[in-house]
Amino acid sequence: DIVFKNCGTLVYVIDAQEEDYEDSLPKLVETISVANQINPKIHFEVFLHKVDSDFMSEETKAERQQDIQHYVSSELSETNGDVLVSYYLTSIYDHSALEAFSKVVQKLVPQLPTLNNLLDILISSCNIDKSYLVDVVTKLYIATDSNPVDVHTYELCSDLVDVVIDVSYIYGVGENGQMVAYDDKSTSAIRLNSGMVLYLREVSSYLALVCVL
């Protein structure tokens, strides 16, 4: 009770490569039912993990996700009514896990509509294609504009944060000669061979505005 009362989000991870992955579904339904009764405000997120392209076809991914959603929704409808559960396909071989966690975190940000609206104003005023407000430690984006998220572009923006931090660790010099990886002067603009420009600008100690032009 203590855990669930103070919980904002519950993330349940299922190993998609296990042949007996269905055995974990009754526990998932039970966990959601108990948590929802204690705290109806909890967000429920299911990660179908290890959906790696080398081991699983797109058809198999979709089929397993559909099977899980159908089972969970039918079981919950009998006990808890309409409980909203979100599903994500994730893998460590791409940025799908980062993108999924980004969407999970965004649900916990009260200022999200305001931040998204500000980014919409920014891209329309400055002729920017896409913008993200990124946490520089985790590379999760806590807000973005209303333009569709392109996974490949998000990967580039995430990699840009790593580049800025890595280079700053080598060459960044702050007060008293100490090396500073990220501060209020941190900024970067990189032009790719495709003509695309990636732009980063410090917003706060932990946030960066990353744009695609």
C-alpha positions, 0 to 999 in steps of 0.5 A: 500500500505504501509503495503504490500510494506514492507511485506515479507510474508502474512499468511492467517489462515482458521479455518478448523472446521468451517462449513462455512470455504469456505466463507473466500476463496473469501477474501483470493483470493482478499487479494492475488490479491491486495497484489501481484499487490502491491508487487510481491515478497510477499510469500503467506502462507495459514494455515488450522488451527484446523485440530485436530486428535480428531475432523477431520479424515485424509480424511477430512483434505486432502479433505478440503485442496484440495478444498481450493487449487483448488478454490484459484488456479482457481480464481487466474489463471483468474486474477493474473496468476501463483501466488505461494501459500503454504498450511499447516495443523496446530494444537495447539495439536502438533508441526505442527504450529511450523513446518509450521512457520519454513518453512515460516521463512526459505523463508525469510533467504537469507543465507538459502542455505549456512546454509543448506549446512553447516549442510549437511557437519556437519552431514556427517562428524560427523555421525549425523542423523539430525540437526536443527538450532533453535531459542531458543525463538520461537523454530522455526528452521531456517535451517536444513540438507537435510535429511527428517524432522521427526515430532516426532524428531523435537518435541523432539528437540524443547522440548530439548530447553525448558528443557535446558532453564528451568534447566538453569533458576534454576541452571544457574549462570552468572556474578555477581551471576545473573542467566543466562538462555542461554549463550555461555557455554550452552550445553546439551546431553540427552540419551533417553531410545531408545538409541537416543542422543539429543545434543544442543550447543549454536551458538549465543545469540538466536540460538542453534544447536540441533542434533539427534545422 
